[in-house]
Amino acid sequence: MMSIFRKLMPREDKFFEMFSTHSKTVVAAAHALDQLLKGNEVEKNCELIVTLENEADDITRDVLLAVRRSFITPFDRGDIKDLIQSMDDAIDMMHKTVKTIRLFEQSGFDPLMQQMGSEIVKAANLISEAIPLLDKVGTNAQRLAAIAEEVTRVEGRSDDLHDQGLKDLYRRHGASGNAMAYMIGSEIYGELEKVVDRFEDVANEISGIVIENV
């Protein structure tokens, strides 16, 4: 009965605009991360990610405030909250990666880290494609499911790159006893993996919304 009531009442569609703006911010941060991992303007791209993360935080606060103030939301309030927070967790994790890179003054990155950067961009673009489709979740259910599956595949590839990267670090630094180089490298690999994990969380939230609203 409540789902029928929701369909009959006017919606607060500003949520989709805020979701879309947030997703574009995340995509921009993903591209900046990808570029810095390639060694391109590392500090400039680090600073850009910090700025974008602050912007994403502002949008997240606006969404949470709108949830409390809106009478009718496009879908369940808890789902809106979980979706925007999972999106924000992804860019927060990029920011954490930047903090590690700055802390250890890193300017060069392993080829496998660079490949993980490319996978992060793919995941961000997929989520950015999915967000506007939630406006007509029933019509777009099939494509949304396909996007969620593709994000899962991206996460699987990233896991493999993470594992290969740790093995490579051990081969290069384990025998020489360079524990610091191994520690720094493994920390960055771990954080890059967590970025992709957060995108998989977003995909799972989207899948849940599709299930509840179709």
BALUMBA-254029 format. One record per residue (C-alpha): x, y, z; residue number from 1. Coordinates in nm, 3 decimals, m for minus. Layout:
<nodes>
+---------+---------+---------+-----+
!       x !       y !       z !   n !
+---------+---------+---------+-----+
!       X !       Y !       Z ! NUM !
...
+---------+---------+---------+-----+
</nodes>
This chain:
<nodes>
+---------+---------+---------+-----+
!       x !       y !       z !   n !
+---------+---------+---------+-----+
!   0.000 !   0.000 !   0.000 !   1 !
!   0.280 !   0.244 !   0.090 !   2 !
!   0.452 !   0.186 !  m0.247 !   3 !
!   0.128 !   0.272 !  m0.429 !   4 !
!   0.090 !   0.586 !  m0.214 !   5 !
!   0.443 !   0.695 !  m0.301 !   6 !
!   0.373 !   0.659 !  m0.674 !   7 !
!   0.064 !   0.875 !  m0.650 !   8 !
!   0.224 !   1.159 !  m0.455 !   9 !
!   0.458 !   1.422 !  m0.605 !  10 !
!   0.824 !   1.336 !  m0.554 !  11 !
!   1.122 !   1.540 !  m0.444 !  12 !
!   1.331 !   1.497 !  m0.761 !  13 !
!   1.609 !   1.723 !  m0.636 !  14 !
!   1.765 !   1.407 !  m0.492 !  15 !
!   1.858 !   1.286 !  m0.840 !  16 !
!   2.026 !   1.616 !  m0.919 !  17 !
!   2.230 !   1.593 !  m0.599 !  18 !
!   2.315 !   1.225 !  m0.663 !  19 !
!   2.429 !   1.313 !  m1.015 !  20 !
!   2.643 !   1.604 !  m0.896 !  21 !
!   2.803 !   1.384 !  m0.633 !  22 !
!   2.875 !   1.106 !  m0.884 !  23 !
!   3.042 !   1.354 !  m1.121 !  24 !
!   3.259 !   1.471 !  m0.832 !  25 !
!   3.359 !   1.110 !  m0.763 !  26 !
!   3.440 !   1.052 !  m1.131 !  27 !
!   3.661 !   1.362 !  m1.136 !  28 !
!   3.844 !   1.238 !  m0.826 !  29 !
!   3.890 !   0.893 !  m0.984 !  30 !
!   4.047 !   1.052 !  m1.293 !  31 !
!   4.277 !   1.261 !  m1.074 !  32 !
!   4.382 !   0.948 !  m0.882 !  33 !
!   4.445 !   0.765 !  m1.208 !  34 !
!   4.663 !   1.050 !  m1.333 !  35 !
!   4.869 !   1.081 !  m1.017 !  36 !
!   4.931 !   0.705 !  m1.015 !  37 !
!   5.072 !   0.750 !  m1.366 !  38 !
!   5.309 !   1.009 !  m1.219 !  39 !
!   5.136 !   1.306 !  m1.380 !  40 !
!   5.136 !   1.620 !  m1.164 !  41 !
!   5.117 !   1.414 !  m0.846 !  42 !
!   5.083 !   1.699 !  m0.597 !  43 !
!   4.837 !   1.892 !  m0.813 !  44 !
!   4.615 !   1.587 !  m0.846 !  45 !
!   4.644 !   1.511 !  m0.474 !  46 !
!   4.520 !   1.862 !  m0.400 !  47 !
!   4.239 !   1.823 !  m0.652 !  48 !
!   4.118 !   1.505 !  m0.481 !  49 !
!   4.117 !   1.682 !  m0.144 !  50 !
!   3.909 !   1.966 !  m0.290 !  51 !
!   3.666 !   1.726 !  m0.458 !  52 !
!   3.629 !   1.523 !  m0.140 !  53 !
!   3.528 !   1.838 !   0.046 !  54 !
!   3.274 !   1.919 !  m0.225 !  55 !
!   3.134 !   1.565 !  m0.204 !  56 !
!   3.099 !   1.600 !   0.174 !  57 !
!   2.893 !   1.915 !   0.123 !  58 !
!   2.662 !   1.739 !  m0.122 !  59 !
!   2.623 !   1.445 !   0.116 !  60 !
!   2.519 !   1.680 !   0.396 !  61 !
!   2.267 !   1.846 !   0.163 !  62 !
!   2.116 !   1.507 !   0.074 !  63 !
!   2.086 !   1.402 !   0.438 !  64 !
!   1.925 !   1.735 !   0.525 !  65 !
!   1.681 !   1.700 !   0.234 !  66 !
!   1.587 !   1.349 !   0.352 !  67 !
!   1.482 !   1.492 !   0.687 !  68 !
!   1.289 !   1.783 !   0.536 !  69 !
!   1.114 !   1.614 !   0.241 !  70 !
!   0.764 !   1.475 !   0.276 !  71 !
!   0.779 !   1.235 !  m0.021 !  72 !
!   1.110 !   1.092 !  m0.140 !  73 !
!   1.168 !   0.904 !  m0.469 !  74 !
!   1.245 !   0.587 !  m0.275 !  75 !
!   1.294 !   0.476 !   0.083 !  76 !
!   1.467 !   0.731 !   0.306 !  77 !
!   1.703 !   0.469 !   0.444 !  78 !
!   1.804 !   0.371 !   0.090 !  79 !
!   1.873 !   0.734 !   0.001 !  80 !
!   2.090 !   0.772 !   0.310 !  81 !
!   2.279 !   0.448 !   0.245 !  82 !
!   2.330 !   0.526 !  m0.124 !  83 !
!   2.479 !   0.873 !  m0.076 !  84 !
!   2.695 !   0.759 !   0.215 !  85 !
!   2.831 !   0.464 !   0.017 !  86 !
!   2.914 !   0.701 !  m0.270 !  87 !
!   3.084 !   0.934 !  m0.025 !  88 !
!   3.282 !   0.646 !   0.124 !  89 !
!   3.440 !   0.587 !  m0.219 !  90 !
!   3.580 !   0.939 !  m0.248 !  91 !
!   3.674 !   0.937 !   0.123 !  92 !
!   3.889 !   0.631 !   0.050 !  93 !
!   4.057 !   0.814 !  m0.238 !  94 !
!   4.133 !   1.097 !   0.004 !  95 !
!   4.284 !   0.848 !   0.248 !  96 !
!   4.504 !   0.715 !  m0.032 !  97 !
!   4.623 !   1.069 !  m0.099 !  98 !
!   4.711 !   1.110 !   0.269 !  99 !
!   4.930 !   0.797 !   0.254 ! 100 !
!   5.099 !   0.914 !  m0.068 ! 101 !
!   5.176 !   1.250 !   0.088 ! 102 !
!   5.285 !   1.105 !   0.421 ! 103 !
!   5.547 !   0.886 !   0.256 ! 104 !
!   5.630 !   1.143 !  m0.015 ! 105 !
!   5.560 !   0.906 !  m0.301 ! 106 !
!   5.594 !   1.031 !  m0.660 ! 107 !
!   5.637 !   0.707 !  m0.856 ! 108 !
!   5.399 !   0.413 !  m0.860 ! 109 !
!   5.411 !   0.050 !  m0.970 ! 110 !
!   5.255 !  m0.049 !  m1.304 ! 111 !
!   5.002 !  m0.266 !  m1.120 ! 112 !
!   4.899 !   0.033 !  m0.907 ! 113 !
!   4.846 !   0.223 !  m1.232 ! 114 !
!   4.628 !  m0.058 !  m1.361 ! 115 !
!   4.423 !  m0.039 !  m1.041 ! 116 !
!   4.382 !   0.333 !  m1.106 ! 117 !
!   4.232 !   0.250 !  m1.446 ! 118 !
!   3.990 !   0.004 !  m1.283 ! 119 !
!   3.885 !   0.271 !  m1.033 ! 120 !
!   3.797 !   0.503 !  m1.323 ! 121 !
!   3.590 !   0.225 !  m1.481 ! 122 !
!   3.401 !   0.167 !  m1.156 ! 123 !
!   3.338 !   0.540 !  m1.107 ! 124 !
!   3.208 !   0.578 !  m1.462 ! 125 !
!   2.974 !   0.281 !  m1.419 ! 126 !
!   2.827 !   0.427 !  m1.101 ! 127 !
!   2.791 !   0.765 !  m1.270 ! 128 !
!   2.596 !   0.597 !  m1.550 ! 129 !
!   2.373 !   0.414 !  m1.303 ! 130 !
!   2.271 !   0.709 !  m1.086 ! 131 !
!   2.047 !   0.893 !  m1.339 ! 132 !
!   1.881 !   0.561 !  m1.430 ! 133 !
!   1.737 !   0.539 !  m1.078 ! 134 !
!   1.493 !   0.814 !  m1.173 ! 135 !
!   1.297 !   0.547 !  m1.365 ! 136 !
!   1.412 !   0.241 !  m1.179 ! 137 !
!   1.148 !   0.006 !  m1.323 ! 138 !
!   1.221 !   0.097 !  m1.684 ! 139 !
!   1.598 !   0.080 !  m1.628 ! 140 !
!   1.610 !  m0.225 !  m1.401 ! 141 !
!   1.785 !  m0.447 !  m1.654 ! 142 !
!   2.061 !  m0.198 !  m1.728 ! 143 !
!   2.106 !  m0.121 !  m1.359 ! 144 !
!   2.151 !  m0.492 !  m1.288 ! 145 !
!   2.406 !  m0.518 !  m1.568 ! 146 !
!   2.601 !  m0.221 !  m1.432 ! 147 !
!   2.608 !  m0.375 !  m1.083 ! 148 !
!   2.743 !  m0.699 !  m1.230 ! 149 !
!   3.012 !  m0.512 !  m1.422 ! 150 !
!   3.121 !  m0.325 !  m1.107 ! 151 !
!   3.157 !  m0.665 !  m0.938 ! 152 !
!   3.381 !  m0.779 !  m1.225 ! 153 !
!   3.590 !  m0.463 !  m1.188 ! 154 !
!   3.626 !  m0.539 !  m0.818 ! 155 !
!   3.739 !  m0.893 !  m0.900 ! 156 !
!   4.004 !  m0.769 !  m1.142 ! 157 !
!   4.123 !  m0.518 !  m0.884 ! 158 !
!   4.155 !  m0.793 !  m0.623 ! 159 !
!   4.377 !  m0.985 !  m0.864 ! 160 !
!   4.591 !  m0.678 !  m0.931 ! 161 !
!   4.622 !  m0.617 !  m0.556 ! 162 !
!   4.741 !  m0.974 !  m0.495 ! 163 !
!   4.985 !  m0.962 !  m0.787 ! 164 !
!   5.114 !  m0.629 !  m0.662 ! 165 !
!   5.188 !  m0.763 !  m0.314 ! 166 !
!   5.374 !  m1.060 !  m0.465 ! 167 !
!   5.576 !  m0.825 !  m0.683 ! 168 !
!   5.660 !  m0.607 !  m0.381 ! 169 !
!   5.779 !  m0.912 !  m0.189 ! 170 !
!   5.998 !  m1.030 !  m0.477 ! 171 !
!   6.158 !  m0.688 !  m0.516 ! 172 !
!   6.193 !  m0.585 !  m0.153 ! 173 !
!   6.166 !  m0.902 !   0.055 ! 174 !
!   6.505 !  m1.045 !  m0.042 ! 175 !
!   6.679 !  m0.709 !  m0.002 ! 176 !
!   6.526 !  m0.654 !   0.339 ! 177 !
!   6.375 !  m0.319 !   0.242 ! 178 !
!   6.082 !  m0.347 !   0.480 ! 179 !
!   5.986 !   0.021 !   0.451 ! 180 !
!   5.942 !   0.003 !   0.072 ! 181 !
!   5.730 !  m0.309 !   0.112 ! 182 !
!   5.520 !  m0.151 !   0.386 ! 183 !
!   5.452 !   0.168 !   0.189 ! 184 !
!   5.370 !  m0.021 !  m0.129 ! 185 !
!   5.139 !  m0.266 !   0.045 ! 186 !
!   4.958 !   0.020 !   0.220 ! 187 !
!   4.889 !   0.193 !  m0.112 ! 188 !
!   4.778 !  m0.132 !  m0.275 ! 189 !
!   4.544 !  m0.197 !   0.016 ! 190 !
!   4.387 !   0.146 !  m0.003 ! 191 !
!   4.338 !   0.125 !  m0.380 ! 192 !
!   4.164 !  m0.208 !  m0.331 ! 193 !
!   3.936 !  m0.050 !  m0.071 ! 194 !
!   3.842 !   0.228 !  m0.313 ! 195 !
!   3.707 !  m0.034 !  m0.554 ! 196 !
!   3.541 !  m0.219 !  m0.265 ! 197 !
!   3.350 !   0.100 !  m0.182 ! 198 !
!   3.228 !   0.121 !  m0.542 ! 199 !
!   3.103 !  m0.236 !  m0.511 ! 200 !
!   2.916 !  m0.122 !  m0.198 ! 201 !
!   2.748 !   0.148 !  m0.408 ! 202 !
!   2.654 !  m0.111 !  m0.671 ! 203 !
!   2.504 !  m0.329 !  m0.397 ! 204 !
!   2.298 !  m0.036 !  m0.270 ! 205 !
!   2.171 !   0.026 !  m0.623 ! 206 !
!   2.080 !  m0.342 !  m0.661 ! 207 !
!   1.886 !  m0.325 !  m0.336 ! 208 !
!   1.693 !  m0.020 !  m0.455 ! 209 !
!   1.605 !  m0.199 !  m0.778 ! 210 !
!   1.481 !  m0.505 !  m0.589 ! 211 !
!   1.264 !  m0.295 !  m0.354 ! 212 !
!   1.113 !  m0.074 !  m0.624 ! 213 !
!   1.047 !  m0.304 !  m0.920 ! 214 !
+---------+---------+---------+-----+
</nodes>
